[in-house]
Amino acid sequence: MNLLAACALIGARPITYAESGTWLANPTNNDWNTAANWSSNQVPNTSTDIGTFEGSTITQLSISQNVTLGTVAFNPGASSYGIATLPDVGLTFYGAGVVNTSGVQQNFVAGVDQMGHGGGFAFASGTAGSLVNFTLEPRTTLDGTPGGVQFDLGATAGSATFHTLGGVIDGGDGGYVAFYHTASAADCTIINDGGSVSGALGGYTFFLLARPSAGNATIIANGGVSGAGGGVIQFKDGSTGGTARLELFGNGSMDMSDHIGASLTLGSLEGDGSAYLGRGMLIVGSNNLSTAFSGVLYPGSPAGDSGSGALTKIGTGTLTLSGANLYTNGTAVSAGTLVISNTNGSGTGTAAVSVNAGTLGGKGIIAGAVTIGTGSGAGAFLAPAHGTKQEASLTSLSGLTFKSDSTYTCTFKAKGNKARADKVIANGVTINSGATFNFSGQVQGHLRQGLILTVISNTSANPTSGTFSNLSEGAILMVSGNNFQASYEGGDGNDLTLTLVP
């Protein structure tokens, strides 16, 4: 889609008559551009004009010629309106934007006709308001344009809702929402639908040119049906993700491959769609939510361009990854919890995992070497159960290193002859001086003597290097009257086992 060409329709030369006015209670027709429909007997159409709406017998309006306006104001008690731009027509705001104090939802539609000509809205300042819904229609011909809305300069999307409809023809784009320069998505909700026929494209949300922000928005990319493309969320240039919540479903996607910064920070990521990291680092967790992502984190771009990609977890929430991820430049945990729960491939791509602070947990598979702690940090944790009290086995196909500021938190449950405990499986284990072991769980009654719990399974041929500072070779752990003796030479000779002894 040629986005700039689509947006150019909105900037076309407006008609010349203008004055602020109120839409009449009994207007002549539904045309915004009919002067007789306004209390001033002139159409509001300059950058300082205000178009005011109260109660009316006609609430479905069409804008038939380009309009420039300061503000559309829906006063208390106003009807619920629908305002649609006709093909090749735009409404541009230069003032406060949309101010809705009516208490009911107001609706705007960027329509597209059968000839493929789309209309739209543009905000050069102000906000899209609250309790306001925008519907952006797809193009209907290959040489046409979709309906859209764009925000520029200091404009914001407020807490409005935007619905970009997916394409309806092979090769046809969906509707779009675009943010330029210093514009912000603020607290809005954007729903990008997938296409509805084979070859059609989904709706789009773009952040491009300078440093527009996704703010604290919720942005959704839904999958297409019948072989159609999914919705797309794209971060370009120096755009920022703020604390936005991204939800990707089906073949809906997020693309940061054209982002020029070293990293992009998002509030959270969830769903089962796709994220393309380009060569950059995706930092997730700034809104402190706990979310699960079962899709795939790819290096490079949707077009197949090469890349690497990296992931960093921040914030107090939990991010659960259960897909086979393919990025290649490493994973870091700086705060909160990263849970790896994939069943094939690697949940953390192909490179190393560093837990600088926070917690790594789960029952999945990690391809790269895992390092817990930095040696001088505030503390980092390896906890397969990650506080759920559901024992888990986490696998590292490479080595596992515990730095001096790290803790292995091992959860177990036991009753009679049955016992389950967290386990870490790693191809080589190093435990630096100062690292600690925390063994906690539930025991019912006295357990069978000789019961063995393997809490670290070292799959390499080499012995485990070092011991936990609070768990030396042969040390006894007492839990609910049961004594467990530690051995770093257990299992096949180099595992950490806990054996129940008298």
Secondary structure, DSSP 8 states (H G I E B T S, - for coil): --HHHHHHTTTS---S----EEB-SS-SSSBTT-GGGBTTSS---STT-EEEE---S--EEEE-S-EEEEEEEE-TT----EEEE-TT-EEEEEEEEEEE-SSS-EEEEE-B-TT--B-EEEESSSB--SSEEEEE---SSTTS---EEEE-TT-B-TT-EEEE----STT----EEEEETT-B-TT-EEEE---SSTT----EEEEESS--B-TT-EEEE---STT----EEEE-BT-B-TT-EEEE-TT-EEE-TTB-SSEEEESEEEESSEEE-BTSEEEE-TT---EEE-SEEESB-TT------EEEE-SSSEEEE-S-----S-EEE-SSEEEE--SSS-TT-SS-EEESSEEEEESSEE-S-EEE--SSSS-EEE-TTTTSS---EEEESS-EEE-TTEEEEEEEEEETTEEEE-EEEESSEEE-TT-EEEEEEEEES---TT-EEEEEEE-SSS--BS-BTTB-TT-EEEETTEEEEEEEEETTTTEEEEEEE-
